[in-house]
Amino acid sequence: GIQVEQSPPDLILQEGANSTLRCNFSDSVNNLQWFHQNPWGQLINLFYIPSGTKQNGRLSATTVATERYSLLYISSSQTTDSGVYFCATGGGNKLTFGTGTQLKVEL
Amino acid sequence: DAGVIQSPRHEVTEMGQEVTLRCKPISGHNSLFWYRQTMMRGLELLIYFNNNVPIDDSGMPEDRFSAKMPNASFSTLKIQPSEPRDSAVYFCASSLSFGTTSFYNEQFFGPGTRLTVL
């Protein structure tokens, strides 16, 4: 099956800093999502982005499907951004999740 | 609009007991997914349904696990008998999937059920 790798595995930021999270996948896909799992365990949809670029406030994402990677940008980070960020992708209806990036934003 | 609803939110049971987890997908969605999250294995797909029909159950760990979707607004995941290694958070997700050449399938997750088997 498809392999999904995320980097970095852990990230500590000072409030106000910017960061880039990366997701590499091993096969062509028609389905890619970024999620934020907050400290209470909820999986929050950030982006549905099988290709192209999208922006939502301080967050933006880019997927280059031909090169099999996606990037999530977080600008002006806030403590509420803390949690785990997952990339999930695949073909058809199935999603395979990466192992996530654990982000901690400190004051 | 209500999102995906799961019940119970927490379940503590003893080894050997039957456990039933419930899910109500978002109204109008035609696909439903059951996932399990553990520290060791991360988030993994167990089974998914399309138009109430099971399409892929290759992620179901063993025969002790079964899932049903009797109608478009309800699904269950049953574990019988339960074992301590089944302890995990179980998520249900739903999507409105359509298209072939231009495919759309954004999945939305419920709050999860935290299962502890003693």
Interface residues (C-beta under 8 A of the other chain):
Chain A: N30 N31 Q33 F35 G41 Q42 L43 N45 Y48 P50 F86 A88 G92 N93 K94 L95 T96 F97 G98 T99 G100
Chain B: S31 F33 G42 L43 E44 L45 Y48 N50 I55 D56 V89 F91 S95 S97 F103 Y104 N105 E106 Q107 F108 F109 P111 G112 R114
